[in-house]
C-alpha cells in the first residue's frame, strides 16, 4: 500500500480496568468508573483516541463485559484483531508481574489479537497466579517463559514503564533487558512516566526498539495523558503489529509523552525527610539534607547509572518525542472548564495539539489558551516530580 494512503491515528495502549460492569474489583487502585464500556466511550467521544489498549482483559468478569458489548451490537470484532466501538479500536491486553532472583518485581504488558486468544491465555494463567480476576498479578514463571508462551499464541510483549523504580524492568530488576527477556521477542519498549526518548538514548541496547508512550491510566481523566501518533491503514491489532516493526510503511510518527519533569519519579527522593535531591546528589546514595540512605531512586539518576554513552543518540527513523501536558495539569482547568472545552472546542487531543490559539481563547480565555500554546511550542517550564508526586507547570 502507498504510504500516502495511510492515516495517522492517536493511540494509548495502556489503560487499566478499575471495575467490571457489575462492580467487581479488577485494578484495586483504579477508579470505579474505569469499566470496559466507559473506557471505550471516553476514548472515542472525549479524548480523540482512535486505538486504545485496554489492560486487564484477562479477568473473567471483564471478558463477560466484552461479550455483552459484542452481543448487544454496541461493539464488534475487527478483521485483523481488536474490537470496534464507534471510531475507536480496542486492543485486548494484560499486565503481569514477574520477580526473578537478583532483582525487584517488574511488569510486562501482553497483547493478544482477539477475545478467544485472551480467554485461552486466561486458562493458561489461572493456575499460575493467586487471583485471576485482579490486575497485575504476580505470575509464577520467568519472564522468558512468559514471553515464549505469549508469542506462541500470536501475542506481543512490551516491558511496561521500563525505567520506573516501582515495577520497571530496568528501574528495579536488571541493568539490561536481555538479563530477563529474549531481546528478539520484545515488540516495543514503554518509556513510561518520567523519561523521554532523549534520556533513553543514553542506552545503546534500546536502539533496536520502537518506543511507546502510554498513559497507564487509573482513571478516565488520565486516558491519553501519554499517547502515540501511528500511521496505519486502519486501527487493528494486525496494523499495530506492523507499525511496531516498521513494516509496509506503518510506523510510529510521534511519541506524545508527559514532560519527564512532570513524572512522579523523575528525581530521587528521600523517604525520611521527604525532600527531592538535585541532579548532582542523585548518585551519592545519601540524602544531603538528613544523611539518610532511604532514597527512592529517580528515573533520571537510574538512567545515569545505566548509560553506556556519553551523549544521547537516536537511531535513524526514531520518531520525535513531543512533551505533552494533559488538561488536568493546567492551573484553572477544572472539571467544569474541561467539559466546556470538550463541548465547544473538541477532543483533548485536538485541544492539546491542533486547535488554534484564537479558538481556545474564545472558549477558555487568554490565560489558559496561552498556557496550552506555550506547552505545545516547548516554551513551558516545570517543577520536577519526585517520590510518587507529580511535577507541576511553573510560572513563565
N, C-alpha and C positions, 0 to 999 in steps of 0.2 A: 504493500500500500504506500502511496505517495505521502511523505510526511506532511505535505500541505493539507491533506485531508484529515489529519489527526487534530484532536481538540484538547485544549488544556482544561483540566478538572482539578478542583480543590479536594484534598484527601487528608483525613485524620484517621490513622489506623490503630489507635489505642484508646478506646473508651470503655469504661467498666460498667457492668450491670450492678446497681445497688440492691434492687429487689425484683422478684418475679411479679407478674401482674396480680397474683393473689396474696402478695405481701411477704413471701418467704425471703429471708436474707440471703444474699449472694456475696456481695462485697460489703463486709461489715462497716468499713469506713466510707462507703459510698452513700450518696443521697437516696432516700426512699423514692424520689421521683425518677431515678435512673432505671426505668424499665425498657425492655427492648423496643416497644412501640413508641415510648416518649423520646428515646434517643433518635429514632428514625425521623420523627416529626421535627424535633429541634434542629437536626442536621439539615433537613430538606427545606423547612419553612422559615427558619430564623437565621441559621448560621451560614447557609450557602455552601455547605459541604456536600459534594456530589459522590464521594466514595468514602465510606466510613467503616472502620474495623471495630466491630463490637466484640470485646473480650468477654470471657466467662460464658461462651455459648456451649461449653462442655456440660454445664449444670442442667440436670434433667428438668427442673421447673422452667428454666429459660427455653429449653427445647420445646416444651409444651406451649409456651407463649408463641414461639416461632410457628409451630404447626397451626395454632389458632389463627394467626395472622394470614397464613397461606390459605387455610380452608375458608376463611371469610372472604377471600378475594381482595383484601386490603393490600396484600403484598403478593409477589410472585417470584418463583425461582428464575434465575437468569441463565441463558445459554452461555457457557463459559465459566459458570460458577458465581455464586453470590445470590442475594435476594434484593429485588427491586421494590422500593417504596417511592412513588411519585418520581422525582428527578434524581433520587439518590440510590446508589447501590450499596448494599451492606455485605461486608465480608465477615465470615464467622471465625472468631479467634478464641484463644485460650492462653492464660498466663500461668506458668508453673514455676515453682521454686525448687531449686536444686542446692544441695550442700555437699561438698566433697572435702576430703582431708586436706588440711593446709590452708583453708580459706573460709570466708563467711558465706552465707546463703546468697544466691543471686537468682534473678528472674529471667525466664525465657518466654518469648511470645511464639505461639504456634498458630498457623492459619491453615484451614482446610477448605476445599472448594465448595462443598455443599453440606446440607444437613445430614444426609446419610453418612458421609465420611466422618462428620463430627460425632454422630451417635456411635459409630464404631470406635472412635477414639475414646469416648466416654467409657465404653465397655472395657477397653484396654486399661484405662487409667484407674478405674474404680478400685480394684484390689491393691493398688499401689499408693493410694492416698488415704488420709484419715476420714475426710468428708467430701464426697464427690460433688455435693451441692455448692460448696463455697469456692470463692475465688482464690487464686494464687496459692494453692495448696502445695505443701512440701511433698515431692514425689520421690519414692524410694528406688531410684535408678540414677545412674550417672548421666551427665549432660550428653555424652556421646551416644549412650544407649537411647536416650530420649530422642535425640536428633535422628538417629537411624530409623527408629520406629515411625516418626512423623514423616520423614521423607519417603519412606516406603509406601505410605498411604497417599502420596501426591501432595503433601503439605509443604509449607515454607516455614523456616525458623529464623527468628531475629532476636539477638540479645537485647533485653529491654534496658532503657535508661542506663547505658553501659558504664558511665563514669560515677554515678551517684554513690555516696558512702553507705547508703542503705539499699541493698539488693541489686547493686550494679556489678556485673561480672568483673570489669576492670577497676571498679571503685572499691571493692571489698573482698574479692575472691582470688584473683590471679593477676599477674603482670602482663600476660598475653592471652589472647583469645584461644590460641592453639593449645594452651595448657588444659583447657576444659572441653573444647569442641573441635570437630573436624573443620578446618578452615574452608574446605571446598563445599561444605554443606550449610554455610551461613548465607542466607538470601540477602541480608542487609544488616546494618547496624543502626540502632536507635540511639541518637545522641542524648536525648533526654534533657530535662531542665538543667540549667547552669553551665552548658557547654555549647559551642558552635563549631562550624567547620574549621575556622582558623585555629582554634585550640586543638581540635582533634588532629590537625595537620602536623603536629609535632611527633606523631606516632606513625612510622612508615608502614607498620603492619596493617593499617586501616586503608591504605591507598586503593586496594583492590575492591573495596566495598562501597555500595550505594549507601548514602546516609538518609535516614528518615528522621523527621521532626514531628512527633506526635504529642497529643495533649496529656495522655494518661489521666483523662478526666474522671473525677469522682463526683461531679455534679453536672447538670445540664449546662449551666453557665460557663463551664470551663471547656466545653466541646469546641475544638478549633483554636484553642489558645496557642497551640503549635500545630502546623499543618504543612502539607506539601502541595505544590502545583505539578501535576503529572500530565504528560502528553499521551493520550490514548485514542483509540478508535471509539471506544465506549467504556464506561466503567464496568468492570467484571474482574473476577479472580484471575482468569487467564491473561487478560490485558495487563493487569497489575504485575503479574509474574514476569511478563515480557519487559515491562518498564524497569523492574529491579535489576534485570540483567542487560538492559540497553538493547533489546532485540527489536528489529523491524521498525526502527525509528521511535519506538515507545521509550520514554525516559522521564526521570525527574527533571523538571526545568527550573524549579526554585524550591529551596527549603525556607519556610517561614517559621522561625523559632523564636521562642521567648528570648528577649535580650538576656544573655548569660548572667548579667548582674542582677536581674530580677529573680533568678532562680533561687530556690530555698537553700541550696548547698554550694553556692559559688565560692565563698571564702570559708576558711577554717574558723571554728567556733569553740570557745571554751565553755564546757558544760558546767564548770564550777562557778565562774564569776559572770557567765552569760554575756561575754563580750566577743566581738569578732576580731580576728587577728589580721594585721596588714600583710600584704604580699611578702615582704621581707622576713616576716616572722613565721610564715606558714610551715616551713620545713624544719624548724628547730625542735619540734616535739614538746615545747614547753611554752606555757602562756606567759607573755611578758608582763601581764598585769598582776597575776597572782601566783605564778610559778607552778600551776597545776599541770599535770600531764593528761588530764581528762579532756582530750580535744576531739571534736568531730571534724575530721579532715575534710576540707573543701575540695570541690572538683578542680578548681584552678591549681591548688597545690598538688593534688594527685597526678594531674597531667604533667606537671613539672617533674615529678618523680619518675614517671614512665617514659618521658620524652627521649627519643634516640636521634633527634635532630636539634641543631642549634636554632634553626629558623623553621617556621611553619611552611609546608609545601603542599600544594594541591595538585592532584593528577589532572591530566588533560580531560576535559569533559565534566569535571566536578561542577555541579550547578551552584549558583550564588546562594549564600545564606543571607536572608533578609530579616533583620531583627523585627519582631512583631510584638506589640503590646495589646493584649485583649482589652475590650472596653471596660471590663470590671476593674482594671488597674488605673484608669484615668480618674483623677480627683474631680468630683462633681458629676460623674456619670453613674448615678444610682439606678435602681430598678426602673423607676418611672422614666428617666431620660433614655435608658436603653430601649424601653418599649416604644417610646416616641420615635427614636431613630429607626427602629425596625419597621414601624408603621409608615413613616413619612419619607425615609431615605432609602432603605434597602437592607440586605442581609449584612451580617457582621463582616464577612469577607469583602463585600463591596464597600462598606464604610471604611474599613481599615486600609484598603489598597486601591480603590478605583474612583470613588465619588469625589467630585471637585470640592475645593475648599468653600466655594460660594454656596453650594448646595448644603454642605454640612453646617455652615454658619446660619443658614436660613432656618434650620431645624433646632440646632443645639446652641447657637450663639458663637460669637467670635472667639472667646477664650478656649472653649472645647475644640472648636474647629482648628485653631492654631496648634493646639497640643497634638492633635491627630496628625496634622501635616508635618510637624517637627519630627515626630517619631517616624513617619513614612519616609522622610528625606534623610534620616540618620543624624538629626541635629539635636536630639534629646539627650539629657544627662540623667544618670540614675544613681541611687544609693543602693549598694550591693546587698543581696540577701545572704543569710548565714544561719546555720544551726536550725534549719527547719522553718525559718521565717522568710517570706518573700521579700525581695527588694521593692523599692518604690521609685516612681518618677520624681526626679529632683526639680528644683526651680532653675529655670534657664532664662 
